[in-house]
Amino acid sequence: MHSHSGKQRALEALQKLPDDATLEDAIERLCFLAKVEEGLRQSEAGELVPHEEMKKQFLA
């Protein structure tokens, strides 16, 4: 899926943050990237919920 290790991807993401980024900013960014990667993994594995089903769940 990815050619870089998780550590390498984390370091790259942190290096892209502005110099005045807080520790909270860094944690937020890493959590966001982890969620995106998990979503992509689920999508590739076919672990999806149809749009209409999600609408039903949110409106219930």
SULRATA-V824421 format. One record per pair of residues at least 24 apart in sequence whose ideal C-beta (glycine too) atoms are under 8 Angstrom apart, sorted by the first residue. I is the first residue (numbers start at 1). J is the second residue. D is the distance in whole Angstrom. If there is no record, write none. Layout:
I/J/D, I/J/D
This chain:
1/40/8, 1/41/7, 1/44/7, 2/37/8, 9/33/7
